[in-house]
Amino acid sequence: MKIEFRKVPLQESSFDLKLDSVNFLGTFSKISSKLVKIDGKIDGILEVDCCKCGKTLDIKLTEVVKLHLSDGIYQDESEDDEIVIEIDDHIIDFDDILKSEIESIKSEYYVCDECKLKNDSIELEY
């Protein structure tokens, strides 16, 4: 789903996306002329790799996503802990946001049940 930055409404609008077995749903709204807020949730089942043996395992996702999107370079002096994504082409692409969040989750370290039981400190090369 794509929407032009200037067409984002001031009142909250809902979205619902699905990529494989992962759902991304929530609301978005404009909070200033250059800033959009997204409040959402990512849930479903995601395949990840064990960092020790390389085996594929499924994890259950229940991630809360709170983002701000900036139309161009974000400049703010406040020290907020909010995640701000800068949009260069004035188009908000929710599919790309979901893919980016999934890749971020996949980049974490996961250990399968077998490797947890082995309790080896040596990693296998695969």
C-alpha positions, 0 to 999 in steps of 0.5 A: 500500500502506498500513499502520497505524503501530502494526501495523508489525512489529519484524522486516523486512518487504518491499514491492514497488510499481510506478507506471507504469514505476518500481519501488519495493522494499525493506524496512521495520521498526519501530526504536522505538515512534515510528520506522519505517525504510525501506530501498529502491530506486527503479528504472525509466524516468522521463519528465522535461522538458529545462530549456532547451527543454522537450522530454520525455526519459527517464532511467534511475532507480537511486536508493537510498532510506533513510528514517525515518518518525515517528509524529507530530512528530519530536523528536531531539537527534542530528545524523544526516543521515537523512531523517525523514518525519512521519506525521500520521494514523498510516497509512504510505502507501507509494504517497504516499512513492513519488509524493513521491520521483518528484516530487523527482527530477522537480524537478531540472534535466535537459538533453536531448542536443540542448541539450547539443550546442548549448551555448547559455547562452540558455534557450528559453521554452515 
